[in-house]
Amino acid sequence: MRTQGWLARLRAADIPWGWSFAGAILVWLFTVWMFGLSIAGNVVATALVFGIFMVLVGLGQMMVITAGPGNIDLSVPSAIALSGVLSVQVMIGENGRLLAGLAVALGAGVLIGLANYLLIRVLRIPPIIATLSSSFIIQSIAITQSRDMRPPPPALQHFATGRLLGIPHLAILALIVSIAIALLVHRTVFGRSLSAVGQNPRAARLAGVNVEATRCKTYVMSAVIAALTGVLLSAVSGGAALDMGVEYMLISVAVVVIGGTQVSGGKASVAGVWGAAMFLFLTNAILNAMGADAGMRSVVYGLLIIAVVVAAGGREAR
């Protein structure tokens, strides 16, 4: 009865991102029960490093999905790989070339975002097909540039693995990016335009909103954030790898959906991306600790995602 009352209050509060945090807390409490507080604390500390990559790719994907039904970016993994490879190649392990490598990676992100949008707008290709097709081309380019790669500069590696007052630098950076995106979505003209386009593009166009420019910006932002993720992943891993972004294709979508962003568009949830990322990371960590094989992890993983989404939808969804 207490659980039902708690669920009812959460639904009544109309806080879509609350369900992702509730799921993360429940999984963490289960970890404490199974393995003890010390190990559960270590899992959280690890989540604030490696789970942060889920947050970053989720924020980029969130912008695209908020632009309305059908909008999605499946080029995230290849953008991560290419930006990581290019940045490492430009930096050649020297601290003095760090900014140049970062600029090249982010520039590649801008070009990828523009290319994706042009495929969608000019050639009239559905976003899911356009971004998936471009990902093959981007991955091929990454392969051609992946010879004789050196480790990232020591300064970049130190930043990616360092901490400030016990908090990982990556978590602080992701928080800054999240705050910036939250302000962009909720406090700017672009944010209001994005919400209008996501809810009803025709009405937005009649109201004077440049619908296509707004959509283009979301694809560019998604690719740029994926590029930043590629640089940071290379730093944490000690080098770039062609497959380092593979796992983030579906995860980037999952954290958006579980986090409470409307799949139909028009309403984003930055906080929900954080809750969903922690939920998914903790779930995967506990399954690995229990020795679950790949098949069992997939089953449990899917059931937990469904449980959170159904709980968020309430009685009507069930």
C-alpha positions in Angstrom: 0.0 0.0 0.0 2.8 2.4 0.8 4.5 1.6 -2.5 1.2 2.3 -4.4 0.8 5.6 -2.5 4.3 6.6 -3.4 3.8 5.8 -7.1 0.5 7.7 -7.1 2.2 10.8 -5.6 5.0 10.6 -8.2 2.5 10.4 -11.0 0.4 13.3 -9.6 3.6 15.4 -9.4 4.0 15.0 -13.2 7.7 14.6 -13.0 8.7 12.4 -15.9 12.4 12.4 -15.1 11.6 11.2 -11.5 11.0 7.6 -12.7 14.5 7.3 -14.1 16.0 8.4 -10.7 13.6 6.1 -8.9 14.8 3.2 -11.0 18.5 4.1 -10.4 17.9 4.3 -6.6 16.1 1.0 -6.5 18.9 -0.7 -8.4 21.5 0.8 -6.1 19.7 -0.3 -3.0 19.6 -3.8 -4.5 23.3 -3.6 -5.0 23.8 -2.6 -1.3 21.6 -5.5 -0.2 23.5 -8.0 -2.5 27.1 -6.8 -2.1 27.3 -4.4 0.8 27.6 -0.6 1.1 31.3 -0.5 0.2 31.0 -2.2 -3.2 27.8 -0.2 -3.9 29.7 3.0 -3.3 32.5 1.9 -5.7 29.9 1.2 -8.3 28.5 4.7 -8.0 32.0 6.2 -8.2 32.6 4.2 -11.4 29.3 5.4 -12.8 30.4 9.0 -12.3 33.2 8.2 -14.8 32.0 5.7 -17.4 28.3 6.5 -17.0 29.0 10.1 -17.9 29.5 9.0 -21.5 25.9 7.8 -21.5 24.8 11.2 -20.3 26.7 13.1 -23.0 25.4 11.0 -25.9 22.0 11.1 -24.4 22.0 14.9 -24.3 22.8 15.1 -28.0 20.2 12.5 -28.9 17.7 14.3 -26.7 18.0 17.5 -28.8 17.3 15.6 -32.0 14.3 13.6 -30.7 12.8 16.7 -29.2 12.6 18.1 -32.8 9.6 15.9 -33.5 8.5 12.4 -34.5 10.9 10.4 -36.7 14.0 12.5 -35.8 16.8 10.4 -34.6 20.6 10.3 -35.0 22.1 6.8 -35.5 25.5 8.2 -36.6 26.5 8.7 -33.0 28.9 5.7 -32.8 30.8 6.5 -36.0 31.0 10.2 -35.0 32.6 9.1 -31.7 35.1 6.9 -33.5 36.1 9.4 -36.2 36.5 12.3 -33.8 38.5 10.2 -31.4 40.8 9.0 -34.2 41.2 12.5 -35.7 41.9 14.2 -32.4 44.6 11.6 -31.4 46.2 11.9 -34.9 46.4 15.7 -34.7 47.6 15.8 -31.1 50.4 13.2 -31.7 50.8 12.9 -28.0 51.9 16.5 -27.4 50.2 18.8 -24.9 50.9 21.8 -27.1 48.6 20.3 -29.8 45.7 19.5 -27.5 43.6 22.5 -28.5 44.2 21.8 -32.2 43.1 18.2 -31.8 40.0 19.2 -29.9 39.1 21.8 -32.6 39.5 19.3 -35.4 37.3 16.8 -33.5 34.6 19.4 -32.9 34.8 20.6 -36.5 34.3 17.1 -37.7 31.2 16.9 -35.5 29.8 20.1 -37.1 30.4 18.6 -40.6 28.8 15.3 -39.7 25.7 17.1 -38.3 25.4 19.2 -41.4 25.8 16.1 -43.7 23.1 14.3 -41.8 20.7 17.1 -42.1 21.4 17.6 -45.8 20.7 14.0 -46.5 17.4 14.4 -44.7 16.4 17.8 -46.1 17.8 17.8 -49.6 17.4 14.1 -50.6 14.3 13.6 -48.5 15.7 10.5 -46.8 14.0 9.5 -43.5 16.3 10.5 -40.6 16.7 6.9 -39.4 18.0 5.8 -42.9 20.0 9.0 -43.5 21.9 8.9 -40.3 22.5 5.1 -40.5 23.8 5.4 -44.0 26.1 8.3 -43.1 27.4 6.3 -40.2 28.9 3.7 -42.6 30.6 6.4 -44.6 32.0 8.1 -41.4 33.2 4.8 -40.1 35.0 4.1 -43.3 36.8 7.5 -43.1 37.8 6.7 -39.5 39.3 3.4 -40.7 41.5 5.2 -43.3 42.7 7.6 -40.6 43.5 5.0 -37.9 47.0 4.1 -38.8 50.0 4.7 -36.5 47.9 6.3 -33.7 49.7 7.6 -30.7 48.4 7.9 -27.1 46.5 11.1 -26.2 48.6 13.9 -24.6 49.4 13.5 -20.9 47.4 16.6 -20.0 44.3 15.3 -21.6 44.6 11.9 -19.9 45.2 13.6 -16.6 42.0 15.7 -17.0 39.9 12.7 -18.1 41.0 10.6 -15.1 41.4 13.3 -12.5 39.2 14.5 -9.8 38.3 17.8 -8.1 37.3 17.6 -4.4 36.7 13.9 -5.0 34.4 14.5 -8.0 35.6 13.2 -11.4 36.5 16.0 -13.9 34.2 14.2 -16.4 31.2 14.4 -14.2 31.9 18.2 -13.6 32.2 18.7 -17.4 29.0 16.8 -18.1 27.2 18.8 -15.5 28.3 22.1 -17.1 27.2 20.8 -20.5 23.9 19.7 -19.0 23.3 23.1 -17.4 24.1 24.9 -20.7 21.7 22.7 -22.6 19.0 23.1 -20.0 19.3 26.9 -20.2 19.3 26.6 -24.0 16.1 24.5 -24.1 14.1 26.3 -21.4 15.4 29.9 -21.4 16.1 30.9 -25.0 14.3 31.6 -28.2 15.9 28.5 -29.8 14.5 26.4 -27.0 11.0 27.7 -27.5 11.3 27.3 -31.2 12.5 23.7 -30.7 9.5 22.9 -28.5 7.1 24.4 -31.0 8.7 22.5 -33.9 8.5 19.3 -31.9 4.9 19.7 -31.0 3.5 21.0 -34.3 5.9 22.0 -37.1 3.1 23.4 -39.3 1.9 25.7 -36.5 5.5 26.6 -35.7 6.1 27.6 -39.3 2.9 29.7 -39.4 4.1 31.4 -36.2 7.3 32.5 -37.9 9.7 29.8 -36.6 12.4 28.7 -39.0 11.6 25.0 -38.7 14.4 23.6 -40.9 17.1 25.8 -39.3 16.0 24.6 -35.9 16.1 20.9 -36.9 19.5 21.5 -38.6 20.9 22.9 -35.3 19.8 19.8 -33.4 21.6 17.4 -35.7 24.8 19.6 -35.5 24.6 19.7 -31.7 24.1 15.9 -31.5 27.2 15.3 -33.6 29.3 17.9 -31.8 28.5 16.3 -28.4 29.3 12.8 -29.9 32.6 14.3 -31.1 33.4 15.6 -27.6 32.5 12.1 -26.3 35.0 10.5 -28.7 37.8 12.7 -27.5 37.1 12.0 -23.8 36.7 8.2 -24.5 40.1 8.2 -26.2 41.6 10.0 -23.2 40.1 7.6 -20.6 41.0 4.5 -22.7 44.6 5.7 -23.5 43.9 5.8 -27.2 41.2 5.8 -29.9 39.6 2.7 -31.1 37.3 2.2 -34.1 34.7 0.3 -32.1 34.6 2.5 -29.0 31.3 4.1 -29.9 29.4 1.0 -30.9 27.5 0.5 -27.6 26.2 4.0 -27.6 23.9 3.8 -30.6 20.9 2.3 -28.7 22.0 3.6 -25.3 21.8 7.2 -26.5 18.1 6.5 -27.4 17.3 4.5 -24.3 18.5 7.2 -21.9 16.3 9.8 -23.7 13.2 7.6 -23.6 13.6 6.4 -20.1 14.5 9.9 -18.9 11.1 11.3 -19.8 11.7 13.1 -23.0 8.7 12.8 -25.2 9.3 10.5 -28.2 6.7 12.5 -30.1 8.8 15.6 -29.6 8.3 19.0 -28.1 9.4 18.3 -24.5 13.0 17.5 -23.4 14.2 16.3 -20.0 17.9 17.0 -19.2 17.6 15.8 -15.7 16.0 12.6 -16.9 19.0 11.8 -19.1 21.2 11.7 -15.9 18.7 9.5 -14.0 18.4 7.1 -17.0 22.1 6.9 -17.5 22.8 6.0 -13.9 19.9 3.5 -14.0 21.2 1.7 -17.0 24.9 1.8 -15.9 24.0 0.4 -12.4 21.8 -2.2 -13.9 24.6 -3.4 -16.2 27.1 -3.3 -13.4 25.1 -5.5 -11.1 24.3 -8.0 -13.8 28.0 -8.3 -14.6 28.8 -8.7 -10.9 26.2 -11.5 -10.7 27.9 -13.3 -13.6 25.0 -13.1 -15.9 25.7 -14.1 -19.5 25.0 -11.9 -22.5 21.6 -13.4 -23.1 20.4 -13.1 -19.5 21.7 -9.5 -19.3 19.7 -8.6 -22.3 16.5 -10.1 -20.9 16.8 -8.4 -17.5 18.0 -5.2 -19.1 14.9 -5.1 -21.3 12.5 -6.0 -18.5 13.8 -3.3 -16.2 13.5 -0.7 -19.0 9.9 -1.7 -19.7 9.1 -1.6 -16.0 10.3 2.0 -15.6 8.6 3.2 -18.8 5.3 1.5 -17.8 5.5 2.9 -14.3 6.0 6.3 -15.7 3.0 5.9 -17.9 0.8 4.9 -15.0 -2.4 3.0 -15.2 -3.2 4.0 -18.8 0.1 2.6 -20.1 -0.5 -0.7 -18.2 
